[in-house]
């Protein structure tokens, strides 16, 4: 599913793109495999279930 552009003309960032960016950044910092980190992020298991990703409200 392709997202429609926002008022600024940019498309919103997908959840998959965020997961990949976080996983690769964390892999560089920790030396862990980015694929393992991606799998952990997608599994939904979290130590902080009550926290959510902060997103800007839609305009």
Phi, psi and omega in degrees: 000126181264134181280147177278150181297151176275183181299332181278356180092354179266147177277144177297151180281133181283158177300321180297321179294321178294316179300315180297318180295315179295318182296315182291322178296316179294322179297319179297318183286325187256341183083001178280155179296134179294328178295321178293320179292318177301316180299319180294320179294322180285339184293337178085353178283131183216147174282342185236065183302330184282349180265141177238160176295129180284120179239145177288142178295147179295147181272000000 
